Amino acid sequence: MYPISRHSQRLHLRELRPDDAEGVFAIYGDPRATEHLSFDPRTRADVESIVARSIASAALDPRQEYALAVTETGDGRLIGVGRLALDPHQTRAATFGFALRPDVWGHGYGTETVRLLLASAFEDLALHRVWGARSPHNAASARTMDRAGLTEEGYIREHIQRGGQWRDSVTHSILDHEYTATSPSRT
């Protein structure tokens, strides 16, 4: 499906564009923003390559990855990145992830972003199961997953390697019928 476009009261989830590289770098290049992510901070060149690859992958048929910009509705400023990746080994399933700029943390944008990603997954893509993983030390992400209706499933031991150290991950998931039953409003 192309293009993906979802709105909430404050946010717009849309396809990445080449001019988003600077906004994505403000997240992926920031040590605070990437502290709990699965990768170390990226260079500007890395981010430009990621954005270009994501834009190219949007044109593939069948499309397997949805790397999306999270922007504020009013001024269009990029404040985050969301991602859905279809799982080739599970029918109608995907993993998801998101990251926000640290200067917008604590305002509910994470929950809105996850709800927009879930709306796209279940309403646009007709998926059955969506799951994501977080750092066990990221309490804010745990609260976000809970508020968005996901169920904590358990740990994946030594799942991520960062800076030469292995780290566990905590998984959360939601099924299509759970989404339908708990979705506060169709977005």
Residue, then its C-alpha position, 0 to 999 in steps of 0.5 A: m500500500y502506498p502512500i500511508s497517511r494517518h492523522s490524529q489530533r496532533l500528529h500526522l503519520r506519512e511517508l518519508r521524503p528526501d528532505d526528512a533526512e535532517g529531522v531523522f538525523a535529529i533522532y537517530g544521531d542523538p545519544r539520548a534518543t537512541e539510548h534504548l533503541s537497537f542501534d548506536p547513534r548514526t552518522r548523518a551519512d548513515v541517516e541519509s542512506i536509511v532515508a533513501r533506502s526507506i523511500a526506495s522500499a516504499a515502491l517495492d511490490p509487494r511492499q514489506e517495510y513502512a518507514l514513516a515520518v511522524t510530524e506535528t499537524g500544525d507546522g509539519r515539523l518532523i518529531g519522530v519516526g515509525r516503522l512497520a515491517l511485515d514478517p515473511h514467516q508469519t501470515r498477516a504479522a509485522t513488527f513495529g518500532f518508533a523513536l521520538r526527538p527528546d524535546v517532545w518526550g513526556h507529552g503523549y506523542g509516543t502513545e499517539t504515534v503507536r496508535l497511528l501505527l496500529a491503525s495503519a497496521f490493522e485498518d490499512l494493511a489488514l494485519h492480524r498481529v503486531w509486535g514490538a520490543r523495548s529495552p527493559h530499562n525503558a519505563a516510558s516505552a512500557r507505559t506507552m505500549d500499555r496505553a496503546g493497548l499492547t500486552e507485555e509478552g515476555y523477554i528475549r534474552e540477549h536480543i540486542q548487541r550495542g557497544g559490544q554488550w548484549r541486552d535483553s528485550v521485552t516484547h509487547s503485542i496486539l491482535d486485530h480483535e484486541y485492537t478493534a475492542t480497545s481502539p478509542s477512535r478510528t484514526 
